[in-house]
Amino acid sequence: MKISDVKENIVDIYKRMSYAAMRAGREPDSVKLVAVTKKVSSESIKEAINSGLRIFGENYIQEAKAKVNELSNSYENLSWHLTGHLQSNKAKIAVQLFDLIHTLDSIDLARELNKQAERIGKIQRVLVQVNLSKEGTKHGIHEEEISPLLKKISELKNLHLGGLMTMPAFFTDPDKVRPYMRRLRYIRDGFGKKGYSLPELSMGMSGDFEVAIEEGATLVRIGTAIFGERM
Ligand SMILES: *Cc1c(COP(=O)(O)O)cnc(C)c1O
């Protein structure tokens, strides 16, 4: 894939996102595109910025730090999200780099993020990562652990919980992931009835973002379909 393909890919993805939203009776602008840029060069990211993207998802702290330093000087209004797993000992850097952390998955990590956010006077936005499919990523908490974690987060003054994230197993047939997406939304709605406001649902990747949008995703995380296969 050439860097010049990035712009065309983005136009195509926005079109597909809009159609998926309309099929579900949703406003197209109720879904945000997070461009996942792990292992993607700064040159390709600049092409994406020039094509109008502003939200970038990174998976690795060191890699993110280098890119944030390089690109945030040259461009305004970039928003960096952490889409990869976070270890507590990296919480300090994470709160400096990221507007939104998609992968909060333990009470210990919640405490540590809160502590580090408090130190720098920041309210850190987070999503709780839920593991719904045993074949998927090993990260994320199981359904029965969500309630205690949400309760804990609500007590931590420097965290703001925005919603839930999931990353199901990869299936070649995107309709096979639909039950997991639907489940996440159902869980979210359940906590809504208990008084938790969880507007964001981070789900959907290159192979299944349209299904995710039909099922209520507000943040889709797309890498390969924008930038090509990762090296
Ligand atoms: C890599 C990654 C993505 C993007 O996956 P693609 O299939 O390349 O679109 C999305 N979410 C997470 C958590 C990832 O690690």
Ligand as a Chemical Component Dictionary entry (heavy atoms), coordinates in Angstrom:
data_LIG
# 
_chem_comp.id                   LIG 
_chem_comp.type                 NON-POLYMER 
_chem_comp.pdbx_formal_charge   0 
_chem_comp.three_letter_code    LIG 
# 
loop_
_chem_comp_atom.comp_id 
_chem_comp_atom.atom_id 
_chem_comp_atom.alt_atom_id 
_chem_comp_atom.type_symbol 
_chem_comp_atom.charge 
_chem_comp_atom.model_Cartn_x 
_chem_comp_atom.model_Cartn_y 
_chem_comp_atom.model_Cartn_z 
_chem_comp_atom.pdbx_ordinal 
LIG C1 C1 C 0 -4.756 -3.146 16.225 1  
LIG C2 C2 C 0 -6.002 -2.829 16.914 2  
LIG C3 C3 C 0 -7.111 -2.314 16.221 3  
LIG C4 C4 C 0 -7.140 -2.104 14.722 4  
LIG O1 O1 O 0 -7.222 -3.320 14.062 5  
LIG P1 P1 P 0 -7.366 -3.380 12.477 6  
LIG O2 O2 O 0 -7.891 -4.740 12.232 7  
LIG O3 O3 O 0 -6.006 -3.154 11.919 8  
LIG O4 O4 O 0 -8.315 -2.324 12.072 9  
LIG C5 C5 C 0 -8.235 -1.994 16.950 10 
LIG N1 N1 N 0 -8.282 -2.152 18.283 11 
LIG C6 C6 C 0 -7.245 -2.632 18.974 12 
LIG C7 C7 C 0 -7.357 -2.771 20.452 13 
LIG C8 C8 C 0 -6.080 -2.996 18.318 14 
LIG O5 O5 O 0 -5.058 -3.502 19.026 15 
# 
loop_
_chem_comp_bond.comp_id 
_chem_comp_bond.atom_id_1 
_chem_comp_bond.atom_id_2 
_chem_comp_bond.value_order 
_chem_comp_bond.pdbx_ordinal 
LIG C1 C2 SING 1  
LIG C2 C3 SING 2  
LIG C2 C8 DOUB 3  
LIG C3 C4 SING 4  
LIG C3 C5 DOUB 5  
LIG C4 O1 SING 6  
LIG O1 P1 SING 7  
LIG P1 O2 DOUB 8  
LIG P1 O3 SING 9  
LIG P1 O4 SING 10 
LIG C5 N1 SING 11 
LIG N1 C6 DOUB 12 
LIG C6 C7 SING 13 
LIG C6 C8 SING 14 
LIG C8 O5 SING 15 
# 
